[in-house]
Amino acid sequence: TEIYTLSLHDALPILLAGTGRSNLVELMEHCPSLDAVGINTYGGMLKLPEAVKAQGWKKAWMVTEFGPRGHWEVDKTPWGLPIEDTSTEKAEFYAKAYQSGIKGQPACLGSYVFQWGQKQEKTHTWYGLFLPEGDQLNPVDVMTEGWSGKPAVNRAPKTGRIRLTGAIESGRGWARVKTGAKLGISVQAEDPDGDLIFITWDLRKDVSDNPSTGGDREPAVEPIEGAIDGSSVIIPKEPGNYRLFVYARDGKGKAATANVALRAEGE
């Protein structure tokens, strides 16, 4: 069981990395004087109140870290790398997580979203809620309304999955492609406020097999120069794993993202 402590004024709350099978049961047995517990969870948010109740925890609790589905909780490519949700899909998950795991739970003291900023972890878009340039992504709108009760004044665009023309084989969020190939790329995007959308693309090395855990620092991955040619992507001649990213911006500080994992194979 992973247990973290966080000093908060004169209190010393206990933070759990998920409820596990018996984490709360063990706390009640070995730390009976605790007044509350903090829980960090991702996919488990959808069943968190039921998990707390099942272990008999009757004191206060709060969600001290949650976010999108983690890279360990999603489908994998045929070559074993995680398939990232679009920022629009992430926003839908945040909304479900907040509604089912936090809102209307009288014993829940509140919630914290993980990485209210930007970072590289498996990809540069997976967990951060802002692009490096500062544009806010779809989940920010969800949490703005969830925490304040008021919808965002300017809402982020929405985007679907990237479509490729000319791949060897493709599935939801992945494709096998030939080295050196030039592929057509497109994406469906819309803005709920009717704002004009600006679409940009980049191709990067896929480093989502980085073995780091627990949010360890990962070096940034820069775009491959010259890989985007209008509405096409040019696959490098070097075989390996790449990831094609798309960014839909409204020009007013909001954006949406999507990516597709690529496996470049030689003849």
Disulfide bonds with the S-S distance in Angstrom:
none
